[in-house]
Structure formats: structure tokens, C-alpha cells
């Protein structure tokens, strides 16, 4: 495995907490509270599924 340079490692977001909010037979969902490199705290809801990728864009009106 490749090591990150000191600058890249310092710029990574840090997970402050993670909680599983759903587990089904095909996928599971976690809610993570994250500290971004700029100092911003955010919540990320993450869908975990082996072998798949999904990106969902949401505009300002929260429409999909």
C-alpha cells in the first residue's frame, strides 16, 4: 500500500463518529459526523454495498 505524503495526509477529513442506521440483506447505511480539513463539521449519510457505486446530486431545492 502506498503511503500518503505529509501534506495529503494532513488534508484528509477525520471521522468523529459513525453510527449504523440501517442494515438490510443487500446494503447498510451509516451516518458519519466528519471534521473537514478546513474545520467544518458535516454529516454524511453513506450507503455501503459491496460491488456498487452511486452518486446522487441534490440541488438547492433538494430535488433529485
N, C-alpha and C positions, 0 to 999 in steps of 0.2 A: 504494500500500500504506500502511496506517495504522501510525504509529509507536506503540509501547507507552510508557506513562508510565514515569517512572523507577522507581516502586515496583513496577509489574508486571514490568518488565524484570529487576529485581533478584530477583524471586521465582521466576524460571524455573529449571528443572533444567538442569544442564550435563552434556553427554555427554563422558565422559572417554576412552572408546574404543568402537569399533564394529567388529564382525567379521562378515562374511557366513559363515553356517554351512551354508546350503543354497541352491541356485539350481536351479529347475526351469523348465519351459516356461511355467507359468502364474503361479507366485509364487516369492518368495525369502524367506529368514529371516535376520535379523541378531540377534546378541547384543550388547547395549549395556551398558556399565558407566556408571552415571549418578550424579552427586552431586546429591542433592535440596537444595532451599533451606535446610532445617533442618540440613544437614550429614551426612545419612545417605547411605551408599553403597549402591546397589541394582543388581541385574542385571535387565535387561528383555530378554525374547525377543520380537521383533517380526516378525509376518508381513506382508510387503508384497505387495499385489495391486492392480493398477490397477482402480479402479471397484468396490471392495467394502469392507465394514466387518464386523468380527467382534469380539464381546466374549465372553470365556469367564470365567465366575465359578468360583472354586475355594474350597471351604470348608476348615476346619481339618484335616479328614481327607483332603484332597487329592482328594476325589471331585468329579465334574463334574455 
